[in-house]
Amino acid sequence: MSVHAMCYESQFFEFTPQTCILRVYIAFQDYLFEMLLVVEKVIMKKLESMEGSKISHFQIRESTEKYLNFIKERFNILFQKMESWLLKLVLSIPSNVLLLEDKVHAQYSYSKEEFEHLQTETETLQKKCKAESLAKQRLLAELEEQKQVQAELEKTLTWFDGLDKICREHGNIDLKESFGFMTQTSRKLQDKVKEIDMKHKKLKVDGSTLTPICPRIRKLK
């Protein structure tokens, strides 16, 4: 059996030529064994039907094995010749023939430096694509958050519109004006609190700067 690696043929046939030859060899060998067993059974039946036969089954089996060894030797010699011709003429691809998937490499051949440059450029583009994909995911997440915030704002505005409508139906002032008045009043109260706090701090500072009066001690007579 040939051990020469036929990689290009294996790529084309999708199996190794040596494997094909081996299967053919095994098929021939199995057929030869089966044929000899059939012949042996026929001989045994013929001998059983003959009267006065002195040939035993053991002798027939021994003769069959000798014949099998003889046939195997001749068969191996013939099969080696057949194998060489099959590998050379049937299961081989000529050196001037290119497969369809390899014609592109023949048309666009690159040197080692050019290939490394293309590989580096490809890796850079892959990194950029990954970065853009991550940025897109972040933008989509932010857009989803904005949609949620917008939905909450719309709910709040709807609630305020309903409250304003209820106030108008019951004769109250405009809700927007009411909130504006409350805001102004709150600011005025905050200013007053700050003013009172500043005056309180000023009084504390003025009280601490006054000179204390020492009382006179009367002498006893």
C-alpha angles and dihedrals in degrees: 000000000000117000096191109128109238098188098159092051090047089053091052100041094034089229134067116261089225089059090052092050091048092053091050090050092050091047092052091046094050091049090050092052092048092048093052091049090053091049090049092053091049091051091049092052091049092050092048090054092051117085119229096016112159097190112110130209090250091058091049092051091048091051091048092053092049091050090047092054090049092050092046092054092051092042093052091052092050093043093054089058091046091049093053092050093046093050092045102042108019111026099037132089118221116247092242094057122092127195118238093251091052098050090080090059090051092051096043107035119172134195122236092259092050091048092051090048091051091047092052091047090049092052090050091051091048090053091049091049091051091049092049090048091053091047090050091051091050092049091049090050091049091048090052090052090049090052090052092048091048090051090052091048091051089051090050092048090048089051092050092048090052091048091049090050091051091050092051092048090054094048097254124143123269111294093224092052089047092054090046091052091048090050093051092047091050091052091049091050090050090051091050091049090051091048093050091047091052092049090049092052090047092053090052091052093048092049093052093053096055116108111245117236114232112217118232118246114226116225117230116235 
